């Protein structure tokens, strides 16, 4: 299975990547710095940029997308306003 974890450099996202990387193809996105979990392709992504999100999804072709992105100063964006 191809899994895309958005916001993978955070605590929750990093654990999701760690768990998914054993047996799945994982794309892990980050805003400012890649995480440390191994076994994933780390890709920069700003979820506020709809075109960048669509391009990444189209290029990676995931079966599942998990959104673990969070920014306390901008909680409405990851919440899907």
Backbone as a chain_set.jsonl record, in Angstrom:
{"seq": "XXXXXXXXXXXXXXXXXXXXXXXXXXXXXXXXXXXXXXXXXXXXXXXXXXXXXXXXXXXXXXXXXXXXXXXXXXXXXXXXX", "coords": {"N": [[0.853, -1.177, 0.0], [0.46, 2.282, -0.696], [1.218, 5.021, 1.185], [0.599, 8.304, 2.245], [1.755, 10.526, 4.531], [0.843, 13.433, 5.835], [2.323, 16.191, 7.372], [4.317, 14.853, 8.726], [6.595, 15.292, 10.254], [6.014, 15.956, 12.816], [5.096, 14.913, 16.203], [2.923, 12.962, 16.242], [2.696, 12.418, 13.456], [5.277, 11.455, 12.89], [5.336, 9.052, 14.332], [3.321, 7.679, 12.99], [4.549, 7.398, 10.483], [6.746, 5.81, 11.197], [5.435, 3.449, 11.996], [4.06, 2.77, 9.617], [6.082, 2.459, 7.74], [7.144, -0.05, 7.896], [6.611, -2.281, 5.797], [5.084, -0.871, 3.958], [4.94, 1.556, 1.267], [5.993, 4.753, 1.826], [5.294, 8.198, 1.775], [6.41, 11.02, 3.338], [5.522, 14.095, 4.57], [6.7, 17.436, 5.252], [6.857, 20.711, 6.736], [8.871, 22.631, 7.607], [11.188, 21.2, 8.364], [12.563, 17.998, 7.722], [11.466, 14.923, 9.247], [12.737, 12.376, 11.496], [12.202, 9.716, 11.168], [12.895, 6.63, 9.67], [12.778, 4.974, 6.445], [11.008, 6.245, 4.766], [10.03, 8.455, 2.107], [10.957, 11.668, 2.316], [9.278, 14.648, 1.873], [8.983, 18.086, 1.074], [6.21, 20.172, 1.951], [3.657, 22.555, 1.88], [0.651, 22.782, 3.276], [-1.136, 24.794, 2.827], [-0.936, 25.523, 0.245], [-2.714, 24.773, -2.324], [-2.245, 23.875, -4.954], [0.317, 22.734, -4.777], [-0.237, 20.638, -3.029], [-2.054, 19.087, -4.555], [-0.363, 18.45, -6.705], [1.626, 16.906, -5.425], [0.107, 14.722, -4.484], [-0.824, 13.694, -6.896], [1.625, 12.999, -8.116], [2.78, 11.116, -6.314], [0.753, 9.248, -5.903], [-0.909, 8.002, -3.77], [-2.554, 5.362, -1.887], [-3.741, 5.878, 0.448], [-4.194, 8.814, 2.37], [-3.014, 10.424, 5.178], [-3.704, 12.961, 7.368], [-1.759, 14.607, 9.499], [-0.981, 17.08, 10.063], [-0.346, 20.098, 11.849], [-0.605, 23.31, 13.132], [-0.412, 25.478, 15.584], [-0.808, 28.223, 15.444], [-2.269, 28.463, 13.151], [-4.64, 26.8, 13.026], [-7.005, 26.38, 11.593], [-6.429, 25.774, 8.919], [-5.264, 23.036, 8.691], [-7.479, 21.827, 9.775], [-9.335, 21.868, 7.857], [-10.968, 23.991, 7.085]], "CA": [[0.0, 0.0, 0.0], [1.184, 3.568, -0.741], [0.652, 5.886, 2.219], [1.145, 9.655, 2.358], [1.509, 11.113, 5.845], [1.027, 14.884, 5.79], [2.704, 16.64, 8.709], [5.01, 13.694, 9.291], [7.728, 15.63, 11.122], [5.525, 16.152, 14.181], [5.08, 13.735, 17.07], [1.974, 11.971, 15.731], [3.072, 12.043, 12.101], [6.497, 10.649, 12.944], [4.969, 7.71, 14.779], [2.593, 7.059, 11.875], [5.548, 7.015, 9.482], [7.508, 4.692, 11.754], [4.582, 2.259, 11.94], [3.689, 2.445, 8.235], [7.256, 2.164, 6.924], [7.439, -1.484, 7.901], [5.698, -3.017, 4.937], [4.372, -0.016, 3.012], [5.688, 2.649, 0.639], [5.518, 5.923, 2.562], [5.741, 9.565, 1.528], [6.244, 11.765, 4.578], [5.693, 15.512, 4.254], [7.091, 18.347, 6.326], [6.822, 22.129, 6.363], [10.139, 23.331, 7.784], [12.317, 20.286, 8.48], [12.142, 16.596, 7.663], [11.532, 14.178, 10.492], [13.853, 11.452, 11.643], [11.777, 8.337, 10.935], [13.498, 6.017, 8.483], [11.908, 4.161, 5.62], [10.026, 7.062, 4.054], [10.532, 9.515, 1.237], [10.595, 12.936, 2.963], [8.954, 15.645, 0.858], [8.481, 19.35, 1.615], [4.844, 20.495, 1.528], [2.881, 23.543, 2.625], [-0.74, 22.391, 3.017], [-1.907, 25.966, 2.421], [-0.751, 25.664, -1.199], [-3.546, 23.716, -2.92], [-1.599, 23.333, -6.152], [1.411, 21.867, -4.324], [-0.852, 19.427, -2.469], [-2.568, 18.307, -5.681], [0.789, 17.939, -7.46], [2.256, 15.843, -4.648], [-0.791, 13.57, -4.489], [-0.812, 13.16, -8.26], [2.936, 12.404, -8.381], [3.032, 9.947, -5.457], [-0.33, 8.285, -6.132], [-1.147, 7.189, -2.577], [-3.823, 4.677, -1.65], [-4.272, 6.493, 1.666], [-3.553, 10.04, 2.845], [-3.3, 10.693, 6.585], [-3.334, 14.341, 7.684], [-1.341, 14.811, 10.88], [-0.431, 18.439, 10.11], [-0.905, 20.958, 12.888], [0.1, 24.55, 13.437], [-1.261, 26.129, 16.584], [-1.125, 29.58, 14.996], [-3.133, 28.384, 11.967], [-5.324, 25.514, 13.17], [-8.111, 26.211, 10.65], [-5.97, 25.18, 7.662], [-5.297, 21.583, 8.73], [-8.803, 21.368, 10.17], [-10.127, 21.778, 6.641], [-11.938, 25.087, 7.065]], "C": [[0.898, 1.24, 0.0], [0.475, 4.536, 0.204], [1.368, 7.229, 2.212], [0.75, 10.207, 3.726], [1.859, 12.592, 5.751], [1.299, 15.361, 7.213], [3.484, 15.572, 9.456], [6.164, 14.044, 10.22], [7.298, 15.912, 12.56], [5.504, 14.849, 14.955], [4.173, 12.633, 16.519], [2.379, 11.484, 14.351], [4.301, 11.159, 12.057], [6.217, 9.22, 13.368], [4.19, 6.974, 13.689], [3.555, 6.579, 10.792], [6.316, 5.787, 9.96], [6.714, 3.388, 11.645], [4.326, 1.817, 10.493], [4.886, 1.989, 7.403], [7.629, 0.689, 6.93], [6.368, -2.207, 7.084], [4.945, -2.191, 3.918], [5.325, 1.005, 2.401], [5.123, 3.938, 1.221], [6.15, 7.206, 2.039], [5.413, 10.34, 2.795], [6.496, 13.242, 4.295], [6.037, 16.315, 5.499], [7.022, 19.773, 5.81], [8.208, 22.757, 6.461], [11.357, 22.426, 7.894], [11.822, 18.847, 8.418], [12.255, 15.945, 9.034], [12.69, 13.201, 10.484], [13.479, 10.004, 11.367], [12.355, 7.826, 9.621], [12.429, 5.288, 7.672], [10.852, 4.925, 4.853], [10.751, 8.024, 3.119], [10.041, 10.827, 1.829], [10.456, 14.015, 1.905], [8.464, 16.938, 1.501], [7.08, 19.626, 1.082], [4.249, 21.533, 2.461], [1.415, 23.272, 2.302], [-1.623, 23.576, 2.638], [-1.823, 26.22, 0.926], [-1.476, 24.52, -1.901], [-2.904, 23.072, -4.143], [-0.485, 22.371, -5.77], [0.865, 20.557, -3.762], [-1.347, 18.525, -3.604], [-1.427, 17.686, -6.486], [1.454, 16.778, -6.733], [1.409, 14.576, -4.674], [-0.779, 12.901, -5.866], [0.509, 12.429, -8.537], [3.173, 11.125, -7.576], [1.98, 8.859, -5.649], [-0.636, 7.405, -4.933], [-2.494, 6.476, -2.606], [-4.54, 5.332, -0.479], [-3.488, 7.77, 1.962], [-3.99, 10.253, 4.284], [-2.811, 12.109, 6.877], [-3.046, 14.459, 9.173], [-0.752, 16.205, 11.053], [-1.13, 19.265, 11.181], [-0.007, 22.162, 13.071], [-0.808, 25.337, 14.363], [-1.683, 27.524, 16.143], [-2.115, 29.589, 13.828], [-3.908, 27.066, 11.982], [-6.46, 25.325, 12.173], [-7.682, 25.563, 9.348], [-5.956, 23.663, 7.735], [-6.662, 21.028, 9.139], [-9.744, 21.317, 8.977], [-11.183, 22.843, 6.485], [-12.896, 24.931, 6.007]], "O": [[1.963, 1.246, 0.619], [-0.709, 4.829, 0.042], [2.597, 7.285, 2.177], [-0.434, 10.337, 4.039], [3.025, 12.957, 5.607], [0.592, 14.983, 8.147], [3.331, 15.407, 10.666], [6.669, 13.164, 10.917], [8.149, 16.089, 13.431], [5.855, 13.798, 14.42], [4.613, 11.496, 16.35], [2.407, 10.279, 14.097], [4.361, 10.214, 11.27], [6.797, 8.281, 12.822], [4.384, 5.775, 13.49], [3.393, 5.486, 10.249], [6.51, 4.836, 9.203], [7.254, 2.354, 11.251], [4.372, 0.625, 10.189], [4.722, 1.216, 6.46], [8.36, 0.233, 6.051], [5.362, -2.675, 7.617], [4.23, -2.75, 3.087], [6.389, 1.283, 2.955], [3.922, 4.194, 1.127], [7.367, 7.298, 1.878], [4.277, 10.321, 3.268], [7.576, 13.603, 3.827], [5.717, 15.936, 6.626], [7.114, 20.019, 4.608], [8.678, 23.357, 5.494], [12.461, 22.847, 7.547], [10.784, 18.516, 8.992], [13.047, 16.373, 9.874], [13.518, 13.205, 9.573], [14.357, 9.143, 11.335], [12.307, 8.507, 8.596], [11.328, 5.025, 8.156], [9.902, 4.332, 4.343], [11.92, 8.355, 3.317], [8.836, 11.081, 1.847], [11.382, 14.273, 1.137], [7.612, 16.894, 2.388], [6.786, 19.354, -0.082], [4.327, 21.404, 3.683], [0.978, 23.507, 1.176], [-2.747, 23.381, 2.174], [-2.565, 27.047, 0.396], [-0.926, 23.43, -2.057], [-3.01, 21.861, -4.342], [-0.353, 21.305, -6.372], [1.437, 19.491, -3.993], [-1.078, 17.324, -3.601], [-1.514, 16.531, -6.902], [1.806, 15.776, -7.355], [1.935, 13.479, -4.865], [-0.73, 11.675, -5.966], [0.502, 11.351, -9.131], [3.712, 10.154, -8.106], [2.295, 7.672, -5.564], [-0.626, 6.18, -5.055], [-3.441, 6.92, -3.255], [-5.769, 5.346, -0.41], [-2.265, 7.802, 1.822], [-5.184, 10.262, 4.584], [-1.64, 12.422, 6.659], [-3.955, 14.419, 10.002], [-0.103, 16.489, 12.06], [-2.337, 19.148, 11.393], [1.214, 22.033, 13.154], [-1.866, 25.807, 13.947], [-2.797, 27.957, 16.437], [-2.732, 30.617, 13.549], [-3.826, 26.297, 11.024], [-6.851, 24.184, 11.926], [-8.481, 24.868, 8.72], [-6.595, 23.029, 6.895], [-6.958, 19.865, 8.867], [-10.844, 20.773, 9.081], [-12.195, 22.621, 5.821], [-13.785, 25.768, 5.85]]}, "num_chains": 1, "name": "protein.A"}
